[in-house]
Amino acid sequence: MYYRRLLKPVVAAFCLSILIGCMNRGDKILTDRLVGSWSSELIKTEWGLATFELRFQKDGHLRFVMMPEGGGSGFTREGTYKVKNSQFVSEIFNEGQSAAISFEGEDLIVDAASQPPRRFKRK
């Protein structure tokens, strides 16, 4: 009888560790696919139309570049990012709030709650 009471928490802990391992593996696969440079189509911003470029590095470094349509001076921000549960968060993107990431074919879709989803193509 004692073993049966002990067995339930042990089995539950084992199942939980497998589930967490699978989630971490999913995040690693997503991060591996995310690494590289991505460029958006023209996006309407408060400064006019611009393209965004995101460069995700394997070491967790992120570079964000906004370039206005027709040239001119854009701006660049650099920082770090993390991926967890199909979301990425960075202090330099979306005011530090998490954004959902997914893929449609070869396109990266970034869906920040405060903005419409953005489509990026690999450069």
DSSP file (Angstrom, degrees, kcal/mol; ACC not computed):
  #  RESIDUE AA STRUCTURE BP1 BP2  ACC     N-H-->O    O-->H-N    N-H-->O    O-->H-N    TCO  KAPPA ALPHA  PHI   PSI    X-CA   Y-CA   Z-CA
    1    1 A M     >        0   0    0      0, 0.0     4,-1.6     0, 0.0     3,-0.2   0.000 360.0 360.0 360.0 -43.2    0.0    0.0    0.0
    2    2 A Y  H  >  +     0   0    0      1,-0.2     4,-1.7     2,-0.2     5,-0.2   0.883 360.0  53.5 -59.3 -39.6    2.8    2.4    0.9
    3    3 A Y  H  > S+     0   0    0      1,-0.2     4,-2.2     2,-0.2    -1,-0.2   0.853 103.8  55.5 -66.9 -34.8    4.5    1.8   -2.5
    4    4 A R  H  > S+     0   0    0      2,-0.2     4,-1.4     1,-0.2    -1,-0.2   0.912 108.3  47.7 -65.2 -41.2    1.3    2.7   -4.4
    5    5 A R  H  < S+     0   0    0     -4,-1.6    -1,-0.2     1,-0.2    -2,-0.2   0.877 115.7  45.6 -65.9 -36.0    1.0    6.1   -2.6
    6    6 A L  H  X S+     0   0    0     -4,-1.7     4,-1.3    -5,-0.2    -2,-0.2   0.810 106.0  61.1 -74.6 -31.1    4.7    6.7   -3.4
    7    7 A L  H  X S+     0   0    0     -4,-2.2     4,-2.8     1,-0.2     5,-0.2   0.876  94.9  60.5 -67.7 -39.7    4.4    5.6   -7.0
    8    8 A K  H  X S+     0   0    0     -4,-1.4     4,-2.6     1,-0.2     5,-0.2   0.937 107.4  42.8 -58.7 -51.2    1.8    8.2   -8.1
    9    9 A P  H  > S+     0   0    0      0, 0.0     4,-2.5     0, 0.0    -1,-0.2   0.873 114.5  52.3 -64.1 -33.4    4.0   11.3   -7.3
   10   10 A V  H  X S+     0   0    0     -4,-1.3     4,-2.2     2,-0.2    -2,-0.2   0.933 111.9  45.0 -66.5 -44.7    7.1    9.5   -8.9
   11   11 A V  H  X S+     0   0    0     -4,-2.8     4,-2.5     2,-0.2     5,-0.2   0.906 113.4  51.1 -64.7 -41.7    5.2    8.8  -12.1
   12   12 A A  H  X S+     0   0    0     -4,-2.6     4,-2.4    -5,-0.2    -2,-0.2   0.917 110.8  47.9 -62.4 -43.7    3.8   12.3  -12.2
   13   13 A A  H  X S+     0   0    0     -4,-2.5     4,-2.3     2,-0.2    -1,-0.2   0.897 111.6  50.9 -63.8 -40.7    7.2   13.8  -11.7
   14   14 A F  H  X S+     0   0    0     -4,-2.2     4,-1.9     2,-0.2    -2,-0.2   0.931 111.6  46.8 -62.9 -46.0    8.6   11.6  -14.5
   15   15 A C  H  X S+     0   0    0     -4,-2.5     4,-2.4     1,-0.2    -2,-0.2   0.896 111.7  51.7 -63.5 -40.3    5.8   12.6  -16.9
   16   16 A L  H  X S+     0   0    0     -4,-2.4     4,-2.7     1,-0.2     5,-0.2   0.900 108.0  51.4 -63.6 -40.9    6.3   16.3  -16.1
   17   17 A S  H  X S+     0   0    0     -4,-2.3     4,-2.1     2,-0.2    -1,-0.2   0.881 110.4  49.2 -65.5 -36.7   10.1   16.0  -16.7
   18   18 A I  H  X S+     0   0    0     -4,-1.9     4,-2.3     2,-0.2    -2,-0.2   0.924 111.5  49.4 -65.7 -43.8    9.4   14.4  -20.1
   19   19 A L  H  X S+     0   0    0     -4,-2.4     4,-2.3     2,-0.2    -2,-0.2   0.923 112.0  47.4 -61.9 -45.6    6.9   17.1  -21.0
   20   20 A I  H  X S+     0   0    0     -4,-2.7     4,-2.7     1,-0.2    -1,-0.2   0.897 110.7  52.8 -63.5 -40.2    9.3   19.9  -20.0
   21   21 A G  H  X S+     0   0    0     -4,-2.1     4,-2.1    -5,-0.2    -1,-0.2   0.897 109.4  48.6 -61.6 -40.8   12.0   18.2  -22.0
   22   22 A C  H  X S+     0   0    0     -4,-2.3     4,-2.3     2,-0.2    -2,-0.2   0.897 111.3  49.9 -66.3 -40.3    9.8   18.1  -25.1
   23   23 A M  H  X S+     0   0    0     -4,-2.3     4,-2.2     2,-0.2    -2,-0.2   0.922 111.3  48.7 -64.6 -42.9    8.9   21.8  -24.7
   24   24 A N  H  X S+     0   0    0     -4,-2.7     4,-2.1     1,-0.2    -1,-0.2   0.885 110.3  51.7 -63.4 -37.7   12.6   22.8  -24.3
   25   25 A R  H  X S+     0   0    0     -4,-2.1     4,-2.5     2,-0.2    -1,-0.2   0.902 108.3  51.7 -64.9 -40.5   13.4   20.7  -27.4
   26   26 A G  H  X S+     0   0    0     -4,-2.3     4,-2.4     1,-0.2    -2,-0.2   0.901 109.4  49.9 -61.7 -41.1   10.6   22.6  -29.3
   27   27 A D  H  X S+     0   0    0     -4,-2.2     4,-2.7     2,-0.2    -1,-0.2   0.882 110.3  50.6 -64.2 -38.5   12.0   25.9  -28.2
   28   28 A K  H  X S+     0   0    0     -4,-2.1     4,-2.7     2,-0.2    -2,-0.2   0.918 110.7  48.2 -66.4 -42.9   15.5   24.8  -29.4
   29   29 A I  H  X S+     0   0    0     -4,-2.5     4,-1.9     2,-0.2    -2,-0.2   0.923 113.9  47.4 -62.1 -43.6   14.2   23.8  -32.8
   30   30 A L  H  X S+     0   0    0     -4,-2.4     4,-1.8     2,-0.2    -2,-0.2   0.912 112.3  49.2 -63.8 -43.5   12.3   27.1  -33.1
   31   31 A T  H  X S+     0   0    0     -4,-2.7     4,-1.7     1,-0.2    -2,-0.2   0.915 109.4  52.2 -62.7 -43.3   15.4   29.1  -32.1
   32   32 A D  H  < S+     0   0    0     -4,-2.7    -1,-0.2     1,-0.2    -2,-0.2   0.894 112.1  45.8 -60.3 -39.4   17.6   27.2  -34.6
   33   33 A R  H  < S+     0   0    0     -4,-1.9    -1,-0.2     1,-0.2    -2,-0.2   0.814 110.6  54.7 -72.2 -29.6   15.1   28.0  -37.4
   34   34 A L  H  < S+     0   0    0     -4,-1.8    22,-0.4    -5,-0.2    -2,-0.2   0.796  81.3 107.2 -73.8 -30.7   14.9   31.6  -36.2
   35   35 A V     <  +     0   0    0     -4,-1.7     2,-0.3    -5,-0.1    22,-0.2  -0.254  62.7  48.8 -58.0 130.4   18.7   32.2  -36.4
   36   36 A G  E    S-A   56   0A   0     20,-2.5    20,-2.5     2,-0.0     2,-0.4  -0.832  94.1 -48.8 134.5-171.6   19.6   34.4  -39.3
   37   37 A S  E     -A   55   0A   0     -2,-0.3    86,-2.7    18,-0.2     2,-0.4  -0.837  47.0-173.3-104.7 136.7   18.5   37.7  -41.0
   38   38 A W  E     -AB  54 122A   0     16,-2.9    16,-2.4    -2,-0.4     2,-0.4  -0.973   5.3-161.7-130.4 140.8   14.9   38.5  -41.7
   39   39 A S  E     -AB  53 121A   0     82,-2.8    82,-2.9    -2,-0.4    14,-0.2  -0.979   9.4-144.1-128.1 137.6   13.4   41.5  -43.6
   40   40 A S  E     - B   0 120A   0     12,-2.7    80,-0.2    -2,-0.4     3,-0.1  -0.402  21.0-110.1 -89.4 168.5    9.9   42.8  -43.6
   41   41 A E        -     0   0    0     78,-0.8    11,-0.4     1,-0.2    -1,-0.1  -0.253  68.0 -55.7 -76.5-179.0    7.8   44.3  -46.3
   42   42 A L        -     0   0    0      9,-0.1     2,-0.4    -2,-0.1     9,-0.2  -0.432  62.3-164.3 -63.4 134.7    7.0   48.0  -46.0
   43   43 A I  E     -C   50   0A   0      7,-3.3     7,-2.0    -2,-0.1     2,-0.5  -0.975  21.1-120.8-124.7 135.1    5.4   48.7  -42.7
   44   44 A K  E     +C   49   0A   0     -2,-0.4     2,-0.2     5,-0.2     5,-0.2  -0.649  41.7 171.4 -76.1 122.6    3.5   51.9  -41.8
   45   45 A T  E >   -C   48   0A   0      3,-1.7     3,-1.5    -2,-0.5     0, 0.0  -0.696  51.7 -96.4-121.2 175.3    5.2   53.6  -38.8
   46   46 A E  T 3  S+     0   0    0      1,-0.3     3,-0.1    -2,-0.2    -2,-0.0   0.666 127.1  50.4 -67.6 -14.6    4.8   56.9  -37.1
   47   47 A W  T 3  S-     0   0    0      1,-0.5    -1,-0.3     0, 0.0     2,-0.2   0.321 124.8 -93.8-102.4   5.0    7.7   58.1  -39.2
   48   48 A G  E <  S-C   45   0A   0     -3,-1.5    -3,-1.7    20,-0.1    -1,-0.5  -0.668  73.0 -17.2 111.9-170.1    6.3   56.9  -42.5
   49   49 A L  E    S+C   44   0A   0     -2,-0.2    20,-2.9    -5,-0.2     2,-0.3  -0.462  70.8 159.0 -72.5 140.3    6.8   53.7  -44.4
   50   50 A A  E     -CD  43  68A   0     -7,-2.0    -7,-3.3    18,-0.3     2,-0.4  -0.978  35.7-124.5-153.6 161.3    9.8   51.6  -43.4
   51   51 A T  E     - D   0  67A   0     16,-2.7    16,-2.6    -2,-0.3     2,-0.4  -0.875  22.7-145.1-107.8 148.6   11.2   48.1  -43.6
   52   52 A F  E     - D   0  66A   0    -11,-0.4   -12,-2.7    -2,-0.4     2,-0.4  -0.897   8.6-163.5-110.8 141.6   12.4   46.2  -40.5
   53   53 A E  E     -AD  39  65A   0     12,-2.7    12,-2.6    -2,-0.4     2,-0.4  -0.996   2.7-168.8-124.0 132.2   15.3   43.9  -40.4
   54   54 A L  E     -AD  38  64A   0    -16,-2.4   -16,-2.9    -2,-0.4     2,-0.5  -0.975   2.0-168.9-117.2 130.5   15.8   41.4  -37.6
   55   55 A R  E     -AD  37  63A   0      8,-2.4     8,-1.8    -2,-0.4     2,-0.5  -0.928   5.5-168.8-122.5 107.7   19.0   39.5  -37.2
   56   56 A F  E     -AD  36  62A   0    -20,-2.5   -20,-2.5    -2,-0.5     2,-0.3  -0.822   6.8-159.6 -94.4 126.8   18.8   36.6  -34.6
   57   57 A Q    >   -     0   0    0      4,-2.7     3,-1.9    -2,-0.5     4,-0.1  -0.789  27.0-119.7-106.1 153.1   22.2   35.1  -33.7
   58   58 A K  T 3  S+     0   0    0     -2,-0.3    -1,-0.1     1,-0.3   -23,-0.0   0.776 110.7  63.0 -60.0 -28.7   22.6   31.7  -32.1
   59   59 A D  T 3  S-     0   0    0      2,-0.1    -1,-0.3     1,-0.1    -3,-0.0   0.381 124.5 -97.7 -81.1   6.0   24.2   33.2  -29.0
   60   60 A G  S <  S+     0   0    0     -3,-1.9    21,-2.3     1,-0.3     2,-0.3   0.537  79.5 138.4  92.2   7.2   21.0   35.1  -28.1
   61   61 A H  E     - E   0  80A   0     19,-0.2    -4,-2.7    -4,-0.1     2,-0.4  -0.679  32.5-165.9 -87.4 140.3   22.0   38.4  -29.7
   62   62 A L  E     -DE  56  79A   0     17,-3.0    17,-2.5    -2,-0.3     2,-0.5  -0.988   8.7-165.7-128.7 136.4   19.4   40.4  -31.7
   63   63 A R  E     -DE  55  78A   0     -8,-1.8    -8,-2.4    -2,-0.4     2,-0.5  -0.990   6.3-166.9-120.9 128.4   19.9   43.3  -34.0
   64   64 A F  E     -DE  54  77A   0     13,-3.2    13,-2.8    -2,-0.5     2,-0.4  -0.964   6.1-176.8-116.9 126.8   16.9   45.4  -35.1
   65   65 A V  E     -DE  53  76A   0    -12,-2.6   -12,-2.7    -2,-0.5     2,-0.5  -0.988   9.5-165.9-125.8 131.6   17.2   47.8  -38.0
   66   66 A M  E     -DE  52  75A   0      9,-2.6     9,-1.8    -2,-0.4   -14,-0.2  -0.977   9.5-174.7-114.7 122.6   14.4   50.2  -39.2
   67   67 A M  E     -D   51   0A   0    -16,-2.6   -16,-2.7    -2,-0.5     3,-0.1  -0.970  21.2-129.2-119.8 123.3   15.1   51.8  -42.6
   68   68 A P  E >   -D   50   0A   0      0, 0.0     3,-1.5     0, 0.0   -18,-0.3  -0.328  36.5 -92.9 -67.4 150.4   12.7   54.4  -44.1
   69   69 A E  T 3  S+     0   0    0    -20,-2.9   -20,-0.1     1,-0.3   -19,-0.0  -0.373 112.6  23.0 -60.2 137.5   11.3   53.9  -47.6
   70   70 A G  T 3  S-     0   0    0     -3,-0.1    -1,-0.3    -2,-0.1     2,-0.2   0.626 121.8 -85.9  80.7  13.2   13.5   55.7  -50.1
   71   71 A G  S <  S+     0   0    0     -3,-1.5     2,-0.1     1,-0.1     0, 0.0  -0.530  71.5 131.8  89.6-156.0   16.6   55.8  -47.9
   72   72 A G  S    S-     0   0    0     -2,-0.2     2,-0.6    -5,-0.1    -1,-0.1  -0.407  70.2 -36.2  93.0-176.2   17.5   58.3  -45.3
   73   73 A S        +     0   0    0     -2,-0.1     2,-0.1    -6,-0.1    -6,-0.0  -0.722  61.1 171.9 -90.1 123.5   18.6   57.7  -41.8
   74   74 A G        -     0   0    0     -2,-0.6     2,-0.3    -7,-0.1    -7,-0.2  -0.106  26.8-113.0 -99.4-156.5   17.0   54.8  -40.0
   75   75 A F  E     -E   66   0A   0     -9,-1.8    -9,-2.6    -2,-0.1     2,-0.4  -0.995  14.2-150.7-147.1 156.9   18.0   53.4  -36.7
   76   76 A T  E     -E   65   0A   0     -2,-0.3     2,-0.4   -11,-0.2   -11,-0.2  -0.970   9.6-173.9-126.3 137.6   19.6   50.3  -35.3
   77   77 A R  E     -E   64   0A   0    -13,-2.8   -13,-3.2    -2,-0.4     2,-0.4  -0.985   5.7-164.8-129.3 144.1   19.1   48.7  -31.9
   78   78 A E  E     +E   63   0A   0     -2,-0.4     2,-0.2   -15,-0.2   -15,-0.2  -0.972  27.5 115.8-130.3 145.4   21.0   45.8  -30.4
   79   79 A G  E     -E   62   0A   0    -17,-2.5   -17,-3.0    -2,-0.4     2,-0.3  -0.848  54.7 -68.8-171.3-152.9   20.3   43.5  -27.5
   80   80 A T  E     -E   61   0A   0    -19,-0.3    11,-0.5    -2,-0.2    12,-0.4  -0.769  33.7-160.8-120.4 166.2   19.5   40.0  -26.5
   81   81 A Y  E     -F   90   0A   0    -21,-2.3     2,-0.3    -2,-0.3     9,-0.2  -0.963   3.5-158.4-142.6 160.0   16.5   37.7  -27.0
   82   82 A K  E     -F   89   0A   0      7,-1.6     7,-2.0    -2,-0.3     2,-0.5  -0.988   9.4-146.6-136.8 147.2   15.0   34.5  -25.5
   83   83 A V  E     +F   88   0A   0     -2,-0.3     2,-0.3     5,-0.2     5,-0.2  -0.960  26.4 158.5-114.9 130.7   12.6   32.0  -27.0
   84   84 A K  E >   -F   87   0A   0      3,-2.6     3,-0.9    -2,-0.5   -60,-0.1  -0.927  66.9  -9.8-153.0 127.2   10.1   30.2  -24.7
   85   85 A N  T 3  S-     0   0    0     -2,-0.3     3,-0.1     1,-0.3   -61,-0.1   0.898 127.7 -52.1  53.8  48.1    6.8   28.5  -25.6
   86   86 A S  T 3  S+     0   0    0      1,-0.2    15,-2.4    14,-0.1     2,-0.3   0.733 119.4 106.6  61.8  26.0    6.7   29.9  -29.2
   87   87 A Q  E <   -FG  84 100A   0     -3,-0.9    -3,-2.6    13,-0.3     2,-0.4  -0.955  53.5-156.3-126.9 148.0    7.3   33.4  -27.9
   88   88 A F  E     -FG  83  99A   0     11,-2.7    11,-2.3    -2,-0.3     2,-0.4  -0.973   7.3-167.8-123.8 148.3   10.3   35.6  -28.1
   89   89 A V  E     +F   82   0A   0     -7,-2.0    -7,-1.6    -2,-0.4     2,-0.3  -0.995  11.4 164.8-134.4 138.7   11.1   38.5  -25.8
   90   90 A S  E >   -FH  81  93A   0      3,-0.5     3,-1.0    -2,-0.4     6,-0.7  -0.990  40.9-130.6-150.8 144.9   13.8   41.2  -26.2
   91   91 A E  T 3  S+     0   0    0    -11,-0.5   -10,-0.1    -2,-0.3     4,-0.1   0.663 109.6  51.1 -68.7 -15.2   14.3   44.5  -24.5
   92   92 A I  T 3  S+     0   0    0    -12,-0.4     2,-0.4     3,-0.1    -1,-0.2   0.455 103.9  61.8-103.1  -1.0   14.8   46.1  -28.0
   93   93 A F  B X  S-H   90   0A   0     -3,-1.0     3,-1.3     1,-0.1    -3,-0.5  -0.987 113.1  -4.1-130.5 133.9   11.6   44.8  -29.7
   94   94 A N  G >  S-     0   0    0     -2,-0.4     3,-2.4     1,-0.3    -1,-0.1   0.843 119.5 -69.1  57.2  37.5    8.0   45.5  -28.8
   95   95 A E  G 3  S-     0   0    0      1,-0.3    -1,-0.3    -3,-0.1    -4,-0.1   0.801  92.9 -58.5  53.0  33.9    8.9   47.4  -25.7
   96   96 A G  G <  S+     0   0    0     -3,-1.3    -1,-0.3    -6,-0.7     2,-0.2   0.465 105.3 131.0  79.2   1.1   10.2   44.3  -24.0
   97   97 A Q    <   -     0   0    0     -3,-2.4    -7,-0.4    -4,-0.2    -1,-0.3  -0.597  64.3-101.5 -85.2 149.3    6.9   42.5  -24.2
   98   98 A S        -     0   0    0     -2,-0.2    15,-0.5    -9,-0.1     2,-0.4  -0.312  33.5-158.9 -69.4 153.6    6.8   38.9  -25.6
   99   99 A A  E     -G   88   0A   0    -11,-2.3   -11,-2.7    13,-0.1    13,-0.2  -0.998  19.5-118.1-133.1 136.8    5.7   38.3  -29.2
  100  100 A A  E     -GI  87 111A   0     11,-2.3    11,-3.0    -2,-0.4     2,-0.4  -0.510  29.8-160.7 -72.5 140.0    4.4   35.1  -30.7
  101  101 A I  E     + I   0 110A   0    -15,-2.4     2,-0.3     9,-0.2     9,-0.2  -0.974  20.0 151.2-124.9 141.0    6.5   33.6  -33.5
  102  102 A S  E     - I   0 109A   0      7,-1.9     7,-3.1    -2,-0.4     2,-0.4  -0.928  33.9-119.5-152.8 174.3    5.5   31.1  -36.1
  103  103 A F  E     - I   0 108A   0     -2,-0.3     2,-0.5     5,-0.2     5,-0.2  -0.978  10.6-168.2-126.5 137.9    6.4   30.1  -39.6
  104  104 A E  E >  S- I   0 107A   0      3,-2.1     3,-2.2    -2,-0.4     2,-0.4  -0.942  76.7 -50.9-119.2 104.5    4.2   30.0  -42.7
  105  105 A G  T 3  S-     0   0    0     -2,-0.5     0, 0.0     1,-0.3     0, 0.0  -0.558 123.1 -23.4  64.0-122.4    6.3   28.1  -45.3
  106  106 A E  T 3  S+     0   0    0     -2,-0.4    16,-0.4    -3,-0.1     2,-0.3   0.432 117.4 103.2 -97.5  -1.4    9.6   29.9  -45.2
  107  107 A D  E <   -I  104   0A   0     -3,-2.2    -3,-2.1    14,-0.1     2,-0.5  -0.609  66.1-135.6 -86.9 142.4    8.2   33.2  -43.8
  108  108 A L  E     -IJ 103 120A   0     12,-2.5    12,-2.9    -2,-0.3     2,-0.5  -0.829  16.2-157.8 -92.6 130.5    8.6   34.2  -40.2
  109  109 A I  E     -IJ 102 119A   0     -7,-3.1    -7,-1.9    -2,-0.5     2,-0.6  -0.956   5.3-168.2-111.8 123.3    5.4   35.7  -38.6
  110  110 A V  E     -IJ 101 118A   0      8,-2.7     8,-2.9    -2,-0.5     2,-0.7  -0.957   3.1-171.6-112.6 119.3    5.9   37.9  -35.6
  111  111 A D  E     -I  100   0A   0    -11,-3.0   -11,-2.3    -2,-0.6     2,-0.4  -0.858   4.6-179.8-119.0  96.5    2.6   38.6  -33.8
  112  112 A A    >   -     0   0    0     -2,-0.7     3,-2.2     4,-0.3   -13,-0.1  -0.814  32.0-130.5 -92.9 134.1    3.0   41.2  -31.0
  113  113 A A  T 3  S+     0   0    0    -15,-0.5    -1,-0.1    -2,-0.4   -14,-0.1   0.788 105.9  54.3 -56.1 -30.9   -0.3   41.9  -29.2
  114  114 A S  T 3  S+     0   0    0    -20,-0.1    -1,-0.3     2,-0.1    -3,-0.0   0.506 114.4  37.8 -83.9  -4.0    0.0   45.7  -29.7
  115  115 A Q  S <  S-     0   0    0     -3,-2.2     3,-0.1   -21,-0.0    -3,-0.1  -0.928  92.7 -90.5-141.1 161.0    0.5   45.5  -33.5
  116  116 A P        -     0   0    0      0, 0.0    -4,-0.3     0, 0.0    -6,-0.1  -0.386  63.3 -81.2 -66.8 156.0   -0.8   43.5  -36.4
  117  117 A P        -     0   0    0      0, 0.0     2,-0.4     0, 0.0    -6,-0.2  -0.288  47.6-144.3 -57.7 142.3    1.2   40.4  -37.3
  118  118 A R  E     - J   0 110A   0     -8,-2.9    -8,-2.7    -3,-0.1     2,-0.5  -0.915   2.4-144.7-114.4 138.2    4.3   41.1  -39.3
  119  119 A R  E     - J   0 109A   0     -2,-0.4   -78,-0.8   -10,-0.2     2,-0.4  -0.874  16.9-171.8-104.5 131.3    5.7   38.9  -42.1
  120  120 A F  E     -BJ  40 108A   0    -12,-2.9   -12,-2.5    -2,-0.5     2,-0.4  -0.950  10.3-150.8-123.0 142.2    9.4   38.6  -42.6
  121  121 A K  E     -B   39   0A   0    -82,-2.9   -82,-2.8    -2,-0.4     2,-0.1  -0.893  30.2-105.3-110.2 143.0   11.4   36.9  -45.3
  122  122 A R  E      B   38   0A   0    -16,-0.4   -84,-0.3    -2,-0.4   -86,-0.0  -0.427 360.0 360.0 -66.0 136.9   14.8   35.4  -44.8
  123  123 A K              0   0    0    -86,-2.7    -1,-0.1    -2,-0.1   -85,-0.1   0.430 360.0 360.0 -87.5 360.0   17.6   37.5  -46.4
